Structure formats: structure tokens, C-alpha cells
Amino acid sequence: MIKTIIGRKLGMTQVFGEEGEAIPVTVLEAGPCFVTQVKTVENDGYNALQLGFGTRKPHRVNKPLKGHFAKCGKGPFRILKEVKVDSTDEFDLGQEIKVDIFQVGEKVDVIGTSKGRGFAGTIKRWGFHRGPVSHGSKNTRPPGSIGCSAWPSRVIKGKKLPGHMGNRRVTVKNLQIVDVRPEQNLLLVKGAVAGAPNSFVIIRKTNKR
């Protein structure tokens, strides 16, 4: 059974539990996804499914992709992702994968791309404290001394310094599913998910205990 689906982050809200407590949730549009390619050990060396999600205008698709989508009779899709499976016997080209593969109470990992913050200093990027601003101090926001003395006379790798912040792949693990709404293709998970609203995410059943 496949336990991975492609989705889209819609935003955050809150729902109320059975005892009246407010639960912060992220609303994810999970699927429907369609199988666009079935990879087997005999042909490709491993078992996997290629899933398509999201619509795309036909004139924005090149000829090789048009032929690829024509084989499965679906598409064109905006996102294509591979998902490894133990066996491909129960899957066919064009098969629909919906959000009902998940159940309330299950734990999932959600993979997204964090918001890009551009070039950021150490205070914004790493949470450094600023220096004093009185008596003519000019050490307000610089990181301060970063190098070593006579040995090894260089900056150690991995030092927290200014640089590009955000816009990277982030996996948030062990999020609990609060609600599954198959008729709306919605999945509500407890907590926050990396990424901006309308950004694409991958939802998979966690392997953590």
C-alpha cells in the first residue's frame, strides 16, 4: 500500500477537540494524484511509482512530456514525483491516489520548501544578540570576532555567519493527522508546515515511533 501523496499547503487555522481545546492545524490539499509511470525491478532496477499532481496548461508542456502523459491518459500535471513502493502489482497507469489512504490519528512527515528570506545577518538568521548602542559603540549588529589566533589562523567551517536564509527543503516530522476530508481532498495536520501558502508539499507516513 502506498503511503505517500503530493499536496499543496493552503494555510493554517484551528479546530476544536472533543474536550473543547483549540488545536492549531495546517490545511493541506492532498491529491488527487495519478500514476503516470510504473517502474519495476526488471526494467528500472527498483520498484517505484511516478505521481502527477496539479494542472498545467497544455501549451506549456513540451512534446516529450505530452507523449509521456498520453501513455497514462491523464494530465498534463504540474508536479511529478517518484515514490518507492515494495511492489507495483496492485498499481496501474492512470490510477488515482486520494487522501483516503490516511486515517485520523496517524503520524506523517511533511516535506516543503521554506520561505526565502534573502541575504540575512546573524541576528535574523541565527538569533544573535546585538551589541551596545551607547557611548559611540560601533558593534551594534556585526557578528564580532570569528577567526582563530595563530593556529589554525582561519575561520572554522560551519561558523554561523550572515548568508542566504530560507528557500530550502525542510521536513517536519511526526505531525498528527487531526481530520481527513476525502470529499474535499483535505488533510488537517496538527502544527506548522514549512512553506508559503499554495506551495507544494510531499506528505508521507512517518517511520518514527
KETOR-681042 format. One record per residue (C-alpha): residue number from 1; residue in three letters; x, y, z. Coordinates in nm, 2 decimals, decimal comma. Example, Ala and Ser with C-alpha at 12.3 -4.5 7.8 and 13.67 -1.06 7.14 Angstrom:
BEGIN
+-----+-----+--------+--------+--------+
!   k !   r !      x !      y !      z !
+-----+-----+--------+--------+--------+
!   1 ! ALA !   1,23 !  -0,45 !   0,78 !
!   2 ! SER !   1,37 !  -0,11 !   0,71 !
+-----+-----+--------+--------+--------+
END
This chain:
BEGIN
+-----+-----+--------+--------+--------+
!   k !   r !      x !      y !      z !
+-----+-----+--------+--------+--------+
!   1 ! MET !   0,00 !   0,00 !   0,00 !
!   2 ! ILE !   0,13 !   0,34 !  -0,09 !
!   3 ! LYS !   0,16 !   0,59 !   0,20 !
!   4 ! THR !   0,29 !   0,90 !   0,02 !
!   5 ! ILE !   0,10 !   1,17 !  -0,17 !
!   6 ! ILE !   0,17 !   1,51 !  -0,32 !
!   7 ! GLY !  -0,02 !   1,81 !  -0,19 !
!   8 ! ARG !  -0,04 !   2,18 !  -0,15 !
!   9 ! LYS !  -0,03 !   2,39 !   0,16 !
!  10 ! LEU !  -0,34 !   2,61 !   0,19 !
!  11 ! GLY !  -0,27 !   2,78 !   0,52 !
!  12 ! MET !  -0,33 !   2,75 !   0,90 !
!  13 ! THR !  -0,64 !   2,76 !   1,11 !
!  14 ! GLN !  -0,77 !   2,60 !   1,43 !
!  15 ! VAL !  -1,02 !   2,33 !   1,51 !
!  16 ! PHE !  -1,17 !   2,23 !   1,85 !
!  17 ! GLY !  -1,11 !   1,89 !   2,01 !
!  18 ! GLU !  -1,36 !   1,67 !   2,19 !
!  19 ! GLU !  -1,29 !   1,85 !   2,52 !
!  20 ! GLY !  -1,31 !   2,20 !   2,37 !
!  21 ! GLU !  -0,94 !   2,26 !   2,34 !
!  22 ! ALA !  -0,82 !   2,47 !   2,04 !
!  23 ! ILE !  -0,59 !   2,27 !   1,81 !
!  24 ! PRO !  -0,37 !   2,46 !   1,56 !
!  25 ! VAL !  -0,37 !   2,28 !   1,23 !
!  26 ! THR !  -0,23 !   2,32 !   0,88 !
!  27 ! VAL !  -0,47 !   2,26 !   0,60 !
!  28 ! LEU !  -0,32 !   2,06 !   0,31 !
!  29 ! GLU !  -0,49 !   1,99 !  -0,02 !
!  30 ! ALA !  -0,36 !   1,63 !  -0,06 !
!  31 ! GLY !  -0,42 !   1,49 !  -0,41 !
!  32 ! PRO !  -0,58 !   1,36 !  -0,61 !
!  33 ! CYS !  -0,26 !   1,22 !  -0,76 !
!  34 ! PHE !  -0,24 !   0,99 !  -1,07 !
!  35 ! VAL !   0,01 !   0,73 !  -1,15 !
!  36 ! THR !   0,20 !   0,85 !  -1,46 !
!  37 ! GLN !   0,47 !   0,58 !  -1,47 !
!  38 ! VAL !   0,52 !   0,24 !  -1,31 !
!  39 ! LYS !   0,89 !   0,15 !  -1,25 !
!  40 ! THR !   0,98 !  -0,22 !  -1,19 !
!  41 ! VAL !   1,29 !  -0,40 !  -1,09 !
!  42 ! GLU !   1,30 !  -0,58 !  -1,43 !
!  43 ! ASN !   1,30 !  -0,25 !  -1,63 !
!  44 ! ASP !   1,45 !   0,01 !  -1,40 !
!  45 ! GLY !   1,62 !  -0,17 !  -1,12 !
!  46 ! TYR !   1,38 !  -0,07 !  -0,85 !
!  47 ! ASN !   1,01 !  -0,05 !  -0,77 !
!  48 ! ALA !   0,86 !   0,29 !  -0,78 !
!  49 ! LEU !   0,56 !   0,50 !  -0,89 !
!  50 ! GLN !   0,57 !   0,83 !  -1,06 !
!  51 ! LEU !   0,28 !   1,05 !  -0,94 !
!  52 ! GLY !   0,14 !   1,36 !  -1,10 !
!  53 ! PHE !  -0,03 !   1,64 !  -0,92 !
!  54 ! GLY !  -0,17 !   1,98 !  -1,02 !
!  55 ! THR !  -0,29 !   2,11 !  -1,35 !
!  56 ! ARG !  -0,08 !   2,27 !  -1,62 !
!  57 ! LYS !  -0,18 !   2,45 !  -1,94 !
!  58 ! PRO !  -0,12 !   2,21 !  -2,24 !
!  59 ! HIS !   0,07 !   2,47 !  -2,44 !
!  60 ! ARG !   0,33 !   2,50 !  -2,16 !
!  61 ! VAL !   0,42 !   2,13 !  -2,19 !
!  62 ! ASN !   0,69 !   2,01 !  -2,44 !
!  63 ! LYS !   0,64 !   1,72 !  -2,68 !
!  64 ! PRO !   0,83 !   1,46 !  -2,48 !
!  65 ! LEU !   0,61 !   1,53 !  -2,17 !
!  66 ! LYS !   0,30 !   1,53 !  -2,39 !
!  67 ! GLY !   0,38 !   1,18 !  -2,51 !
!  68 ! HIS !   0,46 !   1,07 !  -2,15 !
!  69 ! PHE !   0,12 !   1,19 !  -2,03 !
!  70 ! ALA !  -0,06 !   1,04 !  -2,33 !
!  71 ! LYS !   0,06 !   0,69 !  -2,22 !
!  72 ! CYS !  -0,13 !   0,72 !  -1,89 !
!  73 ! GLY !  -0,43 !   0,91 !  -2,04 !
!  74 ! LYS !  -0,40 !   1,18 !  -1,77 !
!  75 ! GLY !  -0,25 !   1,53 !  -1,74 !
!  76 ! PRO !  -0,08 !   1,74 !  -1,81 !
!  77 ! PHE !   0,04 !   1,78 !  -1,45 !
!  78 ! ARG !   0,25 !   2,05 !  -1,29 !
!  79 ! ILE !   0,44 !   1,83 !  -1,04 !
!  80 ! LEU !   0,59 !   1,49 !  -1,09 !
!  81 ! LYS !   0,74 !   1,29 !  -0,80 !
!  82 ! GLU !   0,87 !   0,94 !  -0,76 !
!  83 ! VAL !   0,75 !   0,73 !  -0,47 !
!  84 ! LYS !   0,92 !   0,40 !  -0,38 !
!  85 ! VAL !   0,69 !   0,10 !  -0,32 !
!  86 ! ASP !   0,76 !  -0,26 !  -0,22 !
!  87 ! SER !   0,55 !  -0,40 !  -0,51 !
!  88 ! THR !   0,39 !  -0,25 !  -0,81 !
!  89 ! ASP !   0,15 !  -0,53 !  -0,88 !
!  90 ! GLU !  -0,16 !  -0,35 !  -0,74 !
!  91 ! PHE !  -0,10 !  -0,03 !  -0,94 !
!  92 ! ASP !  -0,18 !   0,06 !  -1,30 !
!  93 ! LEU !  -0,11 !   0,36 !  -1,52 !
!  94 ! GLY !  -0,36 !   0,64 !  -1,47 !
!  95 ! GLN !  -0,47 !   0,50 !  -1,13 !
!  96 ! GLU !  -0,60 !   0,77 !  -0,89 !
!  97 ! ILE !  -0,44 !   0,81 !  -0,54 !
!  98 ! LYS !  -0,66 !   1,00 !  -0,30 !
!  99 ! VAL !  -0,63 !   1,13 !   0,05 !
! 100 ! ASP !  -0,82 !   0,85 !   0,20 !
! 101 ! ILE !  -0,50 !   0,64 !   0,22 !
! 102 ! PHE !  -0,45 !   0,83 !   0,55 !
! 103 ! GLN !  -0,65 !   0,80 !   0,87 !
! 104 ! VAL !  -0,72 !   1,02 !   1,17 !
! 105 ! GLY !  -0,46 !   0,98 !   1,44 !
! 106 ! GLU !  -0,18 !   0,87 !   1,20 !
! 107 ! LYS !   0,16 !   1,04 !   1,21 !
! 108 ! VAL !   0,30 !   1,19 !   0,89 !
! 109 ! ASP !   0,61 !   1,37 !   0,77 !
! 110 ! VAL !   0,55 !   1,68 !   0,56 !
! 111 ! ILE !   0,83 !   1,80 !   0,32 !
! 112 ! GLY !   0,82 !   2,15 !   0,19 !
! 113 ! THR !   1,03 !   2,44 !   0,08 !
! 114 ! SER !   1,07 !   2,71 !   0,34 !
! 115 ! LYS !   1,01 !   3,08 !   0,26 !
! 116 ! GLY !   1,31 !   3,25 !   0,11 !
! 117 ! ARG !   1,44 !   3,54 !   0,33 !
! 118 ! GLY !   1,72 !   3,65 !   0,10 !
! 119 ! PHE !   2,06 !   3,76 !   0,25 !
! 120 ! ALA !   2,02 !   3,79 !   0,62 !
! 121 ! GLY !   2,25 !   3,89 !   0,90 !
! 122 ! THR !   2,34 !   3,69 !   1,21 !
! 123 ! ILE !   2,07 !   3,85 !   1,43 !
! 124 ! LYS !   1,79 !   3,75 !   1,19 !
! 125 ! ARG !   1,94 !   3,42 !   1,06 !
! 126 ! TRP !   2,08 !   3,27 !   1,39 !
! 127 ! GLY !   1,92 !   3,48 !   1,67 !
! 128 ! PHE !   2,24 !   3,65 !   1,78 !
! 129 ! HIS !   2,22 !   3,93 !   2,03 !
! 130 ! ARG !   2,32 !   4,28 !   1,92 !
! 131 ! GLY !   2,60 !   4,49 !   2,08 !
! 132 ! PRO !   2,56 !   4,80 !   2,28 !
! 133 ! VAL !   2,44 !   5,12 !   2,11 !
! 134 ! SER !   2,56 !   5,38 !   2,36 !
! 135 ! HIS !   2,89 !   5,57 !   2,41 !
! 136 ! GLY !   2,98 !   5,55 !   2,04 !
! 137 ! SER !   2,99 !   5,18 !   2,01 !
! 138 ! LYS !   3,00 !   5,06 !   1,65 !
! 139 ! ASN !   2,95 !   4,69 !   1,74 !
! 140 ! THR !   2,56 !   4,70 !   1,71 !
! 141 ! ARG !   2,49 !   4,43 !   1,45 !
! 142 ! PRO !   2,82 !   4,28 !   1,33 !
! 143 ! PRO !   2,89 !   3,92 !   1,44 !
! 144 ! GLY !   3,21 !   4,02 !   1,61 !
! 145 ! SER !   3,54 !   3,82 !   1,61 !
! 146 ! ILE !   3,50 !   3,50 !   1,41 !
! 147 ! GLY !   3,85 !   3,37 !   1,35 !
! 148 ! CYS !   4,12 !   3,19 !   1,54 !
! 149 ! SER !   4,45 !   3,32 !   1,66 !
! 150 ! ALA !   4,79 !   3,19 !   1,54 !
! 151 ! TRP !   4,66 !   2,84 !   1,49 !
! 152 ! PRO !   4,48 !   2,74 !   1,27 !
! 153 ! SER !   4,46 !   3,10 !   1,15 !
! 154 ! ARG !   4,14 !   3,06 !   0,97 !
! 155 ! VAL !   3,76 !   3,06 !   1,02 !
! 156 ! ILE !   3,64 !   2,72 !   1,12 !
! 157 ! LYS !   3,39 !   2,56 !   0,88 !
! 158 ! GLY !   3,03 !   2,57 !   0,99 !
! 159 ! LYS !   3,06 !   2,91 !   1,17 !
! 160 ! LYS !   2,73 !   3,09 !   1,20 !
! 161 ! LEU !   2,77 !   3,39 !   0,97 !
! 162 ! PRO !   2,55 !   3,61 !   0,75 !
! 163 ! GLY !   2,42 !   3,45 !   0,43 !
! 164 ! HIS !   2,13 !   3,32 !   0,24 !
! 165 ! MET !   1,84 !   3,23 !   0,46 !
! 166 ! GLY !   1,54 !   3,01 !   0,38 !
! 167 ! ASN !   1,43 !   2,86 !   0,04 !
! 168 ! ARG !   1,55 !   2,51 !   0,13 !
! 169 ! ARG !   1,39 !   2,17 !   0,17 !
! 170 ! VAL !   1,25 !   2,12 !   0,52 !
! 171 ! THR !   1,10 !   1,81 !   0,66 !
! 172 ! VAL !   0,87 !   1,84 !   0,96 !
! 173 ! LYS !   0,83 !   1,50 !   1,12 !
! 174 ! ASN !   0,57 !   1,33 !   1,34 !
! 175 ! LEU !   0,27 !   1,55 !   1,27 !
! 176 ! GLN !  -0,05 !   1,40 !   1,38 !
! 177 ! ILE !  -0,35 !   1,39 !   1,14 !
! 178 ! VAL !  -0,64 !   1,57 !   1,31 !
! 179 ! ASP !  -0,90 !   1,53 !   1,03 !
! 180 ! VAL !  -0,93 !   1,37 !   0,68 !
! 181 ! ARG !  -1,19 !   1,51 !   0,44 !
! 182 ! PRO !  -1,19 !   1,29 !   0,12 !
! 183 ! GLU !  -1,48 !   1,48 !  -0,04 !
! 184 ! GLN !  -1,27 !   1,80 !  -0,04 !
! 185 ! ASN !  -0,93 !   1,63 !  -0,07 !
! 186 ! LEU !  -0,82 !   1,80 !   0,25 !
! 187 ! LEU !  -0,59 !   1,68 !   0,52 !
! 188 ! LEU !  -0,56 !   1,86 !   0,86 !
! 189 ! VAL !  -0,24 !   1,81 !   1,05 !
! 190 ! LYS !  -0,15 !   1,94 !   1,39 !
! 191 ! GLY !   0,12 !   2,20 !   1,39 !
! 192 ! ALA !   0,31 !   2,41 !   1,14 !
! 193 ! VAL !   0,45 !   2,31 !   0,80 !
! 194 ! ALA !   0,73 !   2,48 !   0,62 !
! 195 ! GLY !   0,65 !   2,69 !   0,31 !
! 196 ! ALA !   0,43 !   2,97 !   0,19 !
! 197 ! PRO !   0,05 !   2,93 !   0,12 !
! 198 ! ASN !  -0,01 !   2,75 !  -0,21 !
! 199 ! SER !   0,34 !   2,59 !  -0,21 !
! 200 ! PHE !   0,37 !   2,22 !  -0,29 !
! 201 ! VAL !   0,45 !   1,96 !  -0,03 !
! 202 ! ILE !   0,50 !   1,59 !   0,00 !
! 203 ! ILE !   0,31 !   1,40 !   0,27 !
! 204 ! ARG !   0,43 !   1,06 !   0,37 !
! 205 ! LYS !   0,36 !   0,82 !   0,66 !
! 206 ! THR !   0,64 !   0,87 !   0,92 !
! 207 ! ASN !   0,88 !   0,59 !   1,00 !
! 208 ! LYS !   0,94 !   0,73 !   1,35 !
! 209 ! ARG !   0,79 !   0,56 !   1,66 !
+-----+-----+--------+--------+--------+
END
